[in-house]
Amino acid sequence: MKFKYAPLPGSFMILSMLGLIISLVYMNYGRLDPSFGVAFIIVFAIMLISSILSMTHGPVEESFAMDNARKRKK
């Protein structure tokens, strides 16, 4: 059985990168408890990995179909 990747929007990747950077900075300066910092870093890193996998292995045809459907709604 082949694994299917879901097409994710670009904002998902931006949010994961921003969250990862903010978590690292806040934990480094002591504004965030280390246990919460590590938890946030793990969550945002998983989000970043999933968005990269979606970008590289995602189905192109479904992504184009979703974009065309959004344009028709406007």
N, C-alpha and C positions, 0 to 999 in steps of 0.2 A: 504494500500500500504506500503510495507516494504522498508525502506531506505537502499540503497546500499552504502557501503564504498569503496572508490577507494584505491587500493594498492599504497602507496607512498614509494619512495626510502629512505634508511637510511640517505642519505645526507641531505634530507629535515629536518629531526629531528635535526641533528647536526647544520645545518645552523640556525634553529630557536633558539636552546639553546645558541649558540654563539652570535647571534644578541641580544637576550634578556639580556645576561650578559653584553655585551658591552654597550648597551643602558642604563642599570642600572648604570654601573660604570661611564660612561661619564656624565650622568645627575647628579649623586651624587657629582662629582668633579666640576661641573659647566662648563664643556666644551661643553655641549649641552643644548640648551634652554629647559626649562621644558615642554612647550607645544609640541615641537617636540619629546622630550624624552618620554612623555606619549603616544603619537601617535605611536612611534616605539615599545614601550613596548606592547601596545595593539595588534599591527600587529604580532609581534613575539610570543606573548602568544597564539593568535588564531592559528598560524602555529603550535606551539607545541601541543596544544590540538588536532588539526586535525591529526597530525602524531601519537599521542598516540591512538586516536580512530581508526585510520587505522591499527595500529599495533595490537590492541586487538580485533577488530571486523571485520577486513578486510577479504576478501575471500582468503583462502589459495590456492585453486586450480588455480585461476587466477594468483596469484603471482608466483607459480611454472611454469605455462605456459609462463609467461613473461620472467622468468629466462632462461628457455630452449630455447626460441626464440632468446634471446641475445647470448647464447652460440653457437647457430647454425650459426649466422651471422659472428662470428669470424673465 
